[in-house]
Amino acid sequence: MKPRTRFILGASGIIVASALLWMFRVPSGPVIPTGKVPRAEGWEAVTVLDQLDYPWSLAWLPSGEALITEKAGRLRVVRDNTLAPGSVSGLSEFFAGERVTLMDVSVHPRFTENRLLYFSCGAGTSAANSTRVVRGHLSEDLTTLTNLTVIHTVTPLKPSFLHFGSRLLWLPDGTLLLALGDGGNPPVRLNGELMREHAQKLDGQLGKILRLRDDGTVPPDNPFVGRAGTDPFIWTLGHRNIQGLARDPSSGRIWANEHGSRGGDELNLLAPGGNYGWPRATYSIEYTFGTISRATSLPGMVDPLVVWTPAQAPSGLLFYTGDKFPQWRGDLFSGALKRKEVRHVDLDAAGNVIGQQSLPIGDRVRDVRQGPDGFIYVLTDAQNGRLLRLQPAESNR
């Protein structure tokens, strides 16, 4: 892309000019980066509750109660839109003595039979930590977690408390997807290499989506099972830091959103064995405005459906199937930490992106979920975080 402004500068101004050009650089490639989009109409946000301490994830039990994780390691229960006092016991004791970031919570598909909950978390020390999947049994009165067990620890351990990724998604066959980040930004290195290089390494799990059985073992039909030198848990690779996973229950299509570096955030349509490019093919640039890769698309790698530049810092991702917004049924809703919005991604019947709209929230959005009542629920990322309900505006009811 040619610069629109001509600079007449001496030698001392070359550095400033270069930085400005990098700041507004839009790499050429098969996807046109998305900037500002129109505001969605016909909706309003209502605060259901507040006083949440940096909430991360939201899930519902079959009995109707909602579960909310807080990053410090707490699990909260919401009954009838009221936050139960205190937190569910068990988790803090389980992680005693470790630095922990509690992230996703997911209810086992057969919860009514086994009462199992699954959590993703970052745990360890600043010098050696990993994403873990923890499974536990929730008591009938929703006050206690017992039999807590780590069923998967991501390898290799990493030397920064960054880029855990960490979304969980159940598939119809009872297996579990775990989305992972690449482990951190430059200058952090592991075994002499920048952390992001591990996203392309098949002998490790950083920068990947893994597929697990519900007991943490390897499904025998994973795409790389039996390949020498390749981790058998890998389902997809080439990811920087996935923050959202969503599945269309009718078509089976699965989408992920992930953070780029400076710009270049992506929405991807996933397929087993796919390589999504990072850091070999990317629309991102360095935070210092330098080049990560001059390629935005490469043979054998999957191009994104959407590239967000400037950055959205995407978070939770929802495929909407409810009846409260019939005009949005079959579309995606992607949270945005940096842009403090929910981005409506309009899909056609084949899963192609045909438009986008903004639902401004005004606070950093951490998670987006559909409730059992068909409304869209949003968690805001703050020390006094809120649970919001998005509903049709009064004039549209």
Backbone torsions as a table, in degrees:
resi	resn	phi	psi	omega
1	MET	NA	127.9	-179.2
2	LYS	-80.4	142.1	178.2
3	PRO	-65.2	142.0	-178.5
4	ARG	-85.4	-16.5	-177.2
5	THR	-115.1	132.9	179.3
6	ARG	-94.9	122.9	179.9
7	PHE	-97.9	135.5	172.7
8	ILE	-114.1	101.3	-169.7
9	LEU	-132.7	153.1	168.5
10	GLY	-82.1	-176.9	-177.6
11	ALA	-59.8	-35.0	-177.1
12	SER	-67.7	-18.3	-179.1
13	GLY	-94.6	-2.4	-175.6
14	ILE	-63.9	-40.3	-178.6
15	ILE	-63.5	-43.8	179.4
16	VAL	-62.4	-44.8	179.9
17	ALA	-62.4	-41.5	179.9
18	SER	-62.1	-42.9	180.0
19	ALA	-62.9	-41.0	179.3
20	LEU	-64.4	-41.0	179.5
21	LEU	-65.1	-39.7	177.1
22	TRP	-65.5	-37.4	-177.4
23	MET	-60.3	-36.5	-176.2
24	PHE	-106.4	14.8	-179.4
25	ARG	-66.4	132.2	171.9
26	VAL	-121.3	104.3	-176.2
27	PRO	-62.1	147.0	174.4
28	SER	-78.8	149.1	-179.3
29	GLY	171.6	-175.1	-175.8
30	PRO	-72.2	-13.0	-179.3
31	VAL	-118.8	132.7	176.4
32	ILE	-87.5	118.0	-178.2
33	PRO	-59.0	142.1	-178.9
34	THR	-95.0	132.4	173.4
35	GLY	-108.0	-124.5	-179.0
36	LYS	-72.9	142.5	-179.7
37	VAL	-130.5	164.8	-179.4
38	PRO	-64.4	156.5	177.0
39	ARG	-80.8	134.1	175.7
40	ALA	-69.8	144.8	-179.6
41	GLU	-112.6	163.8	171.8
42	GLY	84.2	23.8	-180.0
43	TRP	-141.4	164.3	174.0
44	GLU	-148.4	156.0	178.9
45	ALA	-107.9	131.4	179.0
46	VAL	-120.1	130.5	177.5
47	THR	-75.1	119.7	177.3
48	VAL	-83.6	-46.2	176.8
49	LEU	-160.2	162.6	177.9
50	ASP	-133.0	-157.3	179.4
51	GLN	63.7	31.0	171.8
52	LEU	-93.6	141.4	-175.8
53	ASP	-98.9	94.9	-177.2
54	TYR	46.5	66.2	178.2
55	PRO	-67.8	151.7	-176.1
56	TRP	-122.0	-38.4	-172.4
57	SER	-146.6	155.7	-175.4
58	LEU	-136.2	134.1	177.3
59	ALA	-149.4	155.4	179.6
60	TRP	-112.5	142.9	171.9
61	LEU	-84.7	156.4	178.3
62	PRO	-57.7	-25.7	179.7
63	SER	-80.8	-4.8	173.5
64	GLY	107.2	-16.9	177.5
65	GLU	-70.8	149.5	176.7
66	ALA	-102.2	146.6	175.0
67	LEU	-114.6	136.7	179.1
68	ILE	-130.3	128.4	173.0
69	THR	-90.5	146.4	171.3
70	GLU	-116.3	140.1	-170.3
71	LYS	-56.4	-31.2	-176.7
72	ALA	-70.0	-7.9	176.2
73	GLY	115.9	19.3	-177.6
74	ARG	-110.1	146.8	172.7
75	LEU	-114.3	123.7	-178.1
76	ARG	-109.9	152.7	179.7
77	VAL	-116.6	135.8	177.5
78	VAL	-117.1	121.2	176.4
79	ARG	-119.3	126.8	177.5
80	ASP	51.2	45.8	178.1
81	ASN	63.2	22.0	178.5
82	THR	-123.9	132.7	-179.7
83	LEU	-78.2	121.5	178.3
84	ALA	-65.4	143.5	179.8
85	PRO	-64.8	147.7	178.2
86	GLY	69.2	-164.4	-179.2
87	SER	-134.3	164.1	178.3
88	VAL	-66.4	130.1	-176.6
89	SER	-79.7	155.0	176.2
90	GLY	121.9	-44.2	-175.2
91	LEU	-67.6	-47.9	-175.9
92	SER	-62.9	-37.5	177.7
93	GLU	-67.0	-36.7	-178.4
94	PHE	-63.8	-36.4	-177.0
95	PHE	-99.7	15.4	-177.0
96	ALA	-54.6	132.3	177.3
97	GLY	88.6	-4.5	-179.9
98	GLU	-114.6	154.8	168.7
99	ARG	-80.5	128.9	-172.3
100	VAL	-134.5	138.6	164.9
101	THR	-120.8	109.7	178.3
102	LEU	-82.9	132.6	-174.7
103	MET	-123.1	-103.1	-169.8
104	ASP	-78.2	152.2	169.4
105	VAL	-128.7	137.6	-178.9
106	SER	-141.0	138.1	-177.0
107	VAL	-92.8	128.7	178.9
108	HIS	-57.1	139.8	-179.4
109	PRO	-56.7	-24.4	178.5
110	ARG	-110.7	41.0	-175.7
111	PHE	-57.8	-38.0	-178.7
112	THR	-62.2	-22.6	177.6
113	GLU	-90.9	-40.9	-170.6
114	ASN	-115.6	-12.6	179.0
115	ARG	56.3	34.4	-178.0
116	LEU	-93.0	133.8	170.9
117	LEU	-114.3	149.4	178.6
118	TYR	-122.2	138.0	-179.0
119	PHE	-127.8	146.6	167.1
120	SER	-111.6	144.7	-177.6
121	CYS	-154.3	155.9	168.2
122	GLY	-98.7	128.7	-174.9
123	ALA	-147.7	152.7	179.5
124	GLY	131.5	-148.0	176.1
125	THR	-112.3	167.7	178.9
126	SER	-61.7	-26.8	-178.4
127	ALA	-89.5	-20.4	-177.3
128	ALA	-153.0	102.1	-176.6
129	ASN	-144.2	171.5	-178.2
130	SER	-159.9	165.1	167.4
131	THR	-81.8	137.2	177.8
132	ARG	-126.4	154.2	170.1
133	VAL	-111.6	124.1	-177.5
134	VAL	-117.1	135.9	179.0
135	ARG	-116.4	139.8	178.7
136	GLY	-150.5	162.4	-177.7
137	HIS	-101.8	123.6	-178.7
138	LEU	-93.0	130.2	-178.0
139	SER	-66.7	159.3	-178.1
140	GLU	-59.8	-33.8	-178.8
141	ASP	-88.7	6.2	175.1
142	LEU	63.0	29.3	-178.1
143	THR	-110.4	-16.3	-170.4
144	THR	-142.1	139.4	170.4
145	LEU	-106.0	129.8	178.2
146	THR	-127.2	170.8	179.2
147	ASN	53.7	38.0	178.8
148	LEU	-67.8	131.6	-175.4
149	THR	-142.8	136.1	171.0
150	VAL	-80.1	113.8	-179.1
151	ILE	-97.0	-11.8	175.1
152	HIS	-157.1	133.8	173.1
153	THR	-120.0	122.8	-176.3
154	VAL	-71.0	136.9	177.5
155	THR	-120.7	150.1	-1.7
156	PRO	-79.3	163.4	171.2
157	LEU	-62.3	150.2	-175.9
158	LYS	-122.5	155.3	-174.2
159	PRO	-98.2	24.4	175.2
160	SER	-144.7	146.6	179.9
161	PHE	-90.4	58.0	-174.8
162	LEU	-137.1	159.6	168.1
163	HIS	52.4	57.5	176.3
164	PHE	-81.5	-20.7	-174.6
165	GLY	69.1	-114.5	158.7
166	SER	98.6	13.8	172.3
167	ARG	-78.0	148.3	178.8
168	LEU	-116.8	143.9	178.0
169	LEU	-149.9	125.2	177.3
170	TRP	-82.8	141.2	174.5
171	LEU	-102.9	160.6	-175.8
172	PRO	-59.4	-24.6	-179.7
173	ASP	-84.2	6.6	178.1
174	GLY	85.6	6.0	174.0
175	THR	-90.2	164.5	-170.8
176	LEU	-124.6	128.3	172.9
177	LEU	-90.8	137.6	176.6
178	LEU	-125.0	115.4	-178.3
179	ALA	-92.4	134.1	-172.2
180	LEU	-128.9	148.6	173.7
181	GLY	-87.9	174.4	-176.0
182	ASP	-84.9	-8.8	172.9
183	GLY	109.5	-11.2	176.5
184	GLY	146.3	169.0	-177.7
185	ASN	-94.2	158.8	169.9
186	PRO	-56.3	143.4	12.4
187	PRO	-95.2	14.1	-177.1
188	VAL	-63.6	132.6	-177.7
189	ARG	-131.0	157.3	173.8
190	LEU	-134.1	124.1	-177.0
191	ASN	53.5	38.0	174.9
192	GLY	84.9	-4.8	-177.9
193	GLU	-112.4	146.9	173.7
194	LEU	-57.6	143.4	-175.9
195	MET	-54.6	-38.0	-174.8
196	ARG	-64.3	-22.9	178.7
197	GLU	-64.0	-22.0	-178.5
198	HIS	-72.0	-15.0	177.9
199	ALA	-65.7	-21.8	179.6
200	GLN	-101.5	-0.5	-177.7
201	LYS	-88.9	124.3	-176.7
202	LEU	-83.5	-6.1	178.9
203	ASP	-96.5	8.8	178.2
204	GLY	-141.9	170.6	-170.5
205	GLN	-107.5	-3.8	-179.8
206	LEU	-70.5	140.2	-180.0
207	GLY	70.6	31.9	-175.8
208	LYS	-130.3	168.7	158.5
209	ILE	-109.7	128.8	178.3
210	LEU	-102.2	153.4	173.4
211	ARG	-123.1	125.5	-175.6
212	LEU	-123.8	153.0	162.5
213	ARG	-73.4	167.1	-175.9
214	ASP	-70.5	-9.9	174.0
215	ASP	-99.6	3.9	178.1
216	GLY	92.1	0.6	179.6
217	THR	-86.7	171.7	-175.1
218	VAL	-83.5	126.7	170.4
219	PRO	-66.8	133.0	-175.0
220	PRO	-67.7	-15.6	-179.8
221	ASP	-100.9	16.0	172.4
222	ASN	-59.2	150.0	-169.2
223	PRO	-65.3	-22.4	-176.7
224	PHE	-112.6	11.0	178.9
225	VAL	-60.7	132.2	177.2
226	GLY	88.7	-5.7	178.8
227	ARG	-86.0	126.0	-177.4
228	ALA	-59.6	137.4	176.6
229	GLY	73.0	12.5	-175.9
230	THR	-121.7	135.8	179.6
231	ASP	-69.5	125.9	-173.1
232	PRO	-73.8	-13.2	179.6
233	PHE	-78.3	-17.6	-171.7
234	ILE	-64.6	131.7	176.5
235	TRP	-110.2	-42.7	170.2
236	THR	-141.4	165.7	-178.8
237	LEU	-142.3	175.7	177.3
238	GLY	79.2	39.8	-180.0
239	HIS	-113.7	146.9	177.6
240	ARG	-89.6	-56.8	-179.5
241	ASN	-164.2	91.1	-178.2
242	ILE	-75.7	133.1	179.1
243	GLN	-120.1	-9.2	-179.4
244	GLY	-144.1	139.8	173.8
245	LEU	-133.4	138.9	179.1
246	ALA	-149.5	147.0	-177.4
247	ARG	-129.5	137.5	172.1
248	ASP	-85.1	114.4	-176.5
249	PRO	-67.3	-20.3	-179.9
250	SER	-82.1	-51.8	-176.9
251	SER	-88.2	-22.2	-175.0
252	GLY	83.9	-0.3	179.8
253	ARG	-64.9	142.7	179.7
254	ILE	-124.6	130.5	179.5
255	TRP	-115.6	154.4	173.9
256	ALA	-138.2	142.5	168.8
257	ASN	-111.8	149.1	-178.1
258	GLU	-149.7	153.2	-179.7
259	HIS	-74.3	135.8	163.6
260	GLY	-88.5	-165.9	176.9
261	SER	-90.2	-95.9	172.1
262	ARG	-99.5	99.7	-170.2
263	GLY	74.4	-175.5	177.7
264	GLY	76.4	18.9	171.0
265	ASP	-61.2	149.1	-171.8
266	GLU	-129.3	149.5	162.7
267	LEU	-114.4	124.5	-176.3
268	ASN	-122.9	145.7	170.0
269	LEU	-98.3	122.4	-168.1
270	LEU	-93.2	148.8	173.6
271	ALA	-143.8	139.3	-179.0
272	PRO	-55.1	133.3	179.6
273	GLY	84.6	-3.0	-177.4
274	GLY	-70.8	145.7	175.2
275	ASN	-110.6	117.9	-172.1
276	TYR	-99.3	15.0	160.1
277	GLY	99.4	-36.5	-172.2
278	TRP	-61.9	135.8	-7.6
279	PRO	-96.8	13.9	-177.1
280	ARG	-70.0	-40.9	178.8
281	ALA	-126.1	117.7	-175.4
282	THR	-157.9	151.6	172.4
283	TYR	-92.9	-1.6	-179.8
284	SER	-78.8	157.8	166.2
285	ILE	-123.9	168.8	179.1
286	GLU	-64.2	153.8	172.7
287	TYR	-60.8	-22.3	176.5
288	THR	-90.9	9.4	176.4
289	PHE	79.4	6.0	177.5
290	GLY	-82.0	177.4	-178.0
291	THR	-87.6	132.6	169.5
292	ILE	-88.9	-51.8	175.0
293	SER	-151.0	144.1	176.6
294	ARG	-83.5	-6.0	-179.8
295	ALA	-98.1	133.6	170.9
296	THR	-103.2	-13.7	-179.8
297	SER	-149.9	136.3	-179.9
298	LEU	-138.2	149.3	176.6
299	PRO	-57.2	139.5	179.3
300	GLY	82.1	-0.3	178.4
301	MET	-119.2	148.5	-173.7
302	VAL	-91.0	128.7	177.3
303	ASP	-77.3	146.3	175.6
304	PRO	-68.7	158.0	172.7
305	LEU	-79.1	-37.5	-178.8
306	VAL	-136.2	141.1	170.1
307	VAL	-121.0	126.9	179.5
308	TRP	-103.3	111.9	174.7
309	THR	-141.2	119.5	3.3
310	PRO	-60.7	165.8	-172.6
311	ALA	-65.0	141.9	169.0
312	GLN	-89.7	-30.0	-165.3
313	ALA	55.1	67.2	-172.1
314	PRO	-65.5	151.8	-178.2
315	SER	-129.2	-129.7	-176.6
316	GLY	-58.3	149.5	-176.5
317	LEU	-129.7	132.2	-177.5
318	LEU	-125.1	133.9	165.4
319	PHE	-100.2	117.4	-169.9
320	TYR	-88.0	128.2	178.9
321	THR	-125.6	7.7	-172.2
322	GLY	-80.0	-179.5	-178.0
323	ASP	-111.1	-1.5	-178.7
324	LYS	-77.5	-27.3	175.3
325	PHE	-124.6	75.4	-175.4
326	PRO	-60.2	-28.6	179.4
327	GLN	-70.1	-15.7	-178.2
328	TRP	-107.3	0.8	-178.4
329	ARG	-61.9	133.1	-178.6
330	GLY	87.4	12.2	179.7
331	ASP	-113.6	166.8	178.7
332	LEU	-101.2	150.9	175.1
333	PHE	-132.5	117.1	-174.1
334	SER	-114.1	123.3	176.0
335	GLY	-69.4	160.2	179.7
336	ALA	-140.8	117.6	178.3
337	LEU	-72.4	-48.9	-175.9
338	LYS	-73.5	-43.3	-175.8
339	ARG	-84.3	-6.1	174.5
340	LYS	54.0	49.8	-177.5
341	GLU	-148.9	172.8	163.5
342	VAL	-111.4	127.8	-179.1
343	ARG	-97.1	117.2	174.3
344	HIS	-80.6	121.8	178.3
345	VAL	-109.9	110.1	-176.4
346	ASP	-80.1	124.5	-179.4
347	LEU	-113.3	147.6	170.2
348	ASP	-89.9	-178.3	-174.4
349	ALA	-64.5	-22.6	-179.9
350	ALA	-90.8	0.9	179.9
351	GLY	87.3	12.5	177.2
352	ASN	-85.0	145.4	177.4
353	VAL	-80.3	123.0	-178.3
354	ILE	-118.2	-1.0	177.9
355	GLY	176.0	166.2	177.6
356	GLN	-142.7	150.4	174.6
357	GLN	-140.7	158.7	-179.3
358	SER	-108.0	134.7	170.2
359	LEU	-113.0	91.7	-176.5
360	PRO	-64.3	132.1	179.5
361	ILE	-108.1	-33.6	178.7
362	GLY	91.8	-9.9	175.5
363	ASP	-132.6	160.2	175.8
364	ARG	-59.2	127.2	-178.6
365	VAL	-97.1	124.5	-178.5
366	ARG	-101.2	-37.0	-178.2
367	ASP	-144.9	151.2	178.3
368	VAL	-135.5	123.8	-176.9
369	ARG	-140.6	155.7	171.9
370	GLN	-95.5	129.2	178.4
371	GLY	-83.3	165.3	176.5
372	PRO	-58.8	-21.0	-179.9
373	ASP	-86.5	-1.4	178.5
374	GLY	89.2	-4.7	174.9
375	PHE	-81.0	164.1	176.0
376	ILE	-99.0	130.9	-178.7
377	TYR	-115.3	144.7	-174.2
378	VAL	-132.2	134.9	170.6
379	LEU	-104.0	134.1	176.4
380	THR	-100.0	144.4	-172.7
381	ASP	-94.3	93.2	-178.0
382	ALA	-159.6	163.5	177.4
383	GLN	-63.3	-32.5	170.3
384	ASN	-111.4	65.3	-176.6
385	GLY	-70.6	155.9	-176.8
386	ARG	-121.9	154.0	166.3
387	LEU	-104.5	119.6	-178.0
388	LEU	-111.2	148.4	171.5
389	ARG	-111.7	123.2	174.3
390	LEU	-92.2	126.0	-175.4
391	GLN	-140.3	161.7	177.5
392	PRO	-57.6	139.3	177.2
393	ALA	-58.2	152.2	-176.3
394	GLU	-54.3	-36.8	-177.3
395	SER	-69.5	-16.4	-177.1
396	ASN	-99.6	-3.8	-175.7
397	ARG	-81.7	NA	NA
